[in-house]
Structures are given as structure tokens and as C-alpha cells.
Amino acid sequence: MERYCRECGKLIYGRSDKLYCDDSCRNSYNNSREREYRIEIEAINQSLKRNFKILKELTNRGKRRVSKEILTSLGFDFRYFTSIRREKGGKIVMQCYNYSYVNGSNGSVYISIKNN
């Protein structure tokens, strides 16, 4: 059975478990995979940083309750948070670093900060 290099597509000779034709192709393939992961992680980190900045700005202005629409219009991304927990009453609390927020039943979001 003929095998072909995962990176360049050349025919592979040698061991039956060999995946790349040489070290250069192996390194190139692995570097491109890592680059994809780094790009994805950086995009998520940027969203988390933006969420943090928005929560910080709102609390600095004295806002503790804001509508979801306002948060969304400011660029807040509800898909990304650093932790989540369920409190005894069933309330779900999301955290973005040291800021916590809870989705209220009326479309409001309640924000609090954890002081260190």
C-alpha cells in the first residue's frame, strides 16, 4: 500500500508507520497546526478581554444593572466567560475574571465585582 506525506503529498518510503517524507515536512505540518490553535485561542482571549473591559467600564460608571441589548451593542459576547457556577437558589452566575454577571428574567444583566 502506498503512503503519501501529510504535508507535501510525496510518496513515502521506509517504515510502515511513517507519516511525513522528512523532518522538514513534519515540522511544517506541526507548526501549521499549532498556528491554527494559537489563532483560535487569541480570538477567544480578545473576546474575554473585550468583555472584561466593558464590565469594568460599566461598573466604573456606577452601573450595576444593564440590559442585554446595551451589552451586545457595546460588543459584549455572551459566549465567552472564565467560569460559571450555579448558586443554591438555581441562579446561574457567569464570571469574566473578577466580574460576575447574572442574566435577570426581565432582559437585564446584573453585574458585580469581586474585590481582592
C-alpha positions as semicolon CSV with decimal commas, in nm:
position;residue;x (nm);y (nm);z (nm)
1;M;0,000;0,000;0,000
2;E;0,140;0,337;-0,100
3;R;0,154;0,613;0,158
4;Y;0,184;0,985;0,096
5;C;0,330;1,265;0,309
6;R;0,068;1,458;0,508
7;E;0,241;1,786;0,427
8;C;0,365;1,777;0,068
9;G;0,190;1,471;-0,077
10;K;0,510;1,295;-0,192
11;L;0,531;0,918;-0,183
12;I;0,676;0,795;0,149
13;Y;0,945;0,528;0,164
14;G;1,060;0,349;0,479
15;R;0,881;0,244;0,795
16;S;0,516;0,148;0,770
17;D;0,413;0,400;1,039
18;K;0,594;0,696;0,881
19;L;0,363;0,995;0,816
20;Y;0,600;1,250;0,659
21;C;0,868;1,224;0,394
22;D;1,127;1,412;0,606
23;D;1,177;1,623;0,919
24;S;1,111;1,945;0,729
25;C;0,759;1,833;0,630
26;R;0,690;1,701;0,980
27;N;0,792;2,036;1,134
28;S;0,598;2,235;0,877
29;Y;0,281;2,030;0,934
30;N;0,302;2,058;1,314
31;N;0,379;2,431;1,301
32;S;0,074;2,497;1,083
33;R;-0,149;2,303;1,324
34;E;-0,014;2,496;1,622
35;R;-0,066;2,824;1,434
36;E;-0,436;2,737;1,390
37;Y;-0,470;2,672;1,764
38;R;-0,291;2,996;1,853
39;I;-0,518;3,197;1,621
40;E;-0,830;3,042;1,775
41;I;-0,708;3,094;2,131
42;E;-0,612;3,455;2,059
43;A;-0,960;3,525;1,919
44;I;-1,118;3,387;2,237
45;N;-0,878;3,584;2,456
46;Q;-0,965;3,903;2,267
47;S;-1,335;3,840;2,332
48;L;-1,267;3,781;2,702
49;K;-1,060;4,100;2,723
50;R;-1,335;4,298;2,548
51;N;-1,597;4,155;2,787
52;F;-1,377;4,243;3,085
53;K;-1,322;4,597;2,959
54;I;-1,697;4,650;2,904
55;L;-1,788;4,521;3,252
56;K;-1,514;4,731;3,412
57;E;-1,622;5,047;3,228
58;L;-1,987;4,999;3,324
59;T;-1,912;4,937;3,692
60;N;-1,674;5,235;3,700
61;R;-1,968;5,447;3,582
62;G;-2,177;5,309;3,868
63;K;-2,385;5,072;3,656
64;R;-2,485;4,750;3,832
65;R;-2,779;4,661;3,609
66;V;-2,773;4,686;3,229
67;S;-2,993;4,547;2,954
68;K;-2,862;4,266;2,735
69;E;-2,918;4,487;2,431
70;I;-2,682;4,754;2,565
71;L;-2,415;4,497;2,644
72;T;-2,449;4,344;2,299
73;S;-2,433;4,687;2,132
74;L;-2,109;4,758;2,322
75;G;-1,961;4,438;2,177
76;F;-2,010;4,206;2,474
77;D;-2,000;3,840;2,369
78;F;-2,211;3,621;2,599
79;R;-2,048;3,303;2,464
80;Y;-1,721;3,371;2,646
81;F;-1,663;3,382;3,023
82;T;-1,394;3,250;3,253
83;S;-1,614;3,046;3,488
84;I;-1,973;2,957;3,563
85;R;-2,148;2,839;3,878
86;R;-2,498;2,763;3,998
87;E;-2,598;2,914;4,329
88;K;-2,829;2,748;4,582
89;G;-3,142;2,919;4,450
90;G;-3,070;2,791;4,099
91;K;-2,931;3,124;3,978
92;I;-2,652;3,082;3,723
93;V;-2,359;3,320;3,771
94;M;-2,103;3,375;3,496
95;Q;-1,766;3,529;3,563
96;C;-1,527;3,721;3,345
97;Y;-1,214;3,730;3,556
98;N;-1,315;3,921;3,872
99;Y;-1,650;4,047;3,738
100;S;-1,965;3,839;3,785
101;Y;-2,289;3,879;3,596
102;V;-2,630;3,719;3,616
103;N;-2,899;3,723;3,350
104;G;-3,219;3,856;3,501
105;S;-3,564;3,742;3,395
106;N;-3,657;4,083;3,252
107;G;-3,370;4,105;3,000
108;S;-3,138;4,277;3,245
109;V;-2,790;4,172;3,340
110;Y;-2,677;4,226;3,698
111;I;-2,305;4,297;3,737
112;S;-2,088;4,268;4,048
113;I;-1,716;4,284;4,114
114;K;-1,511;4,063;4,342
115;N;-1,273;4,274;4,546
116;N;-0,941;4,108;4,619
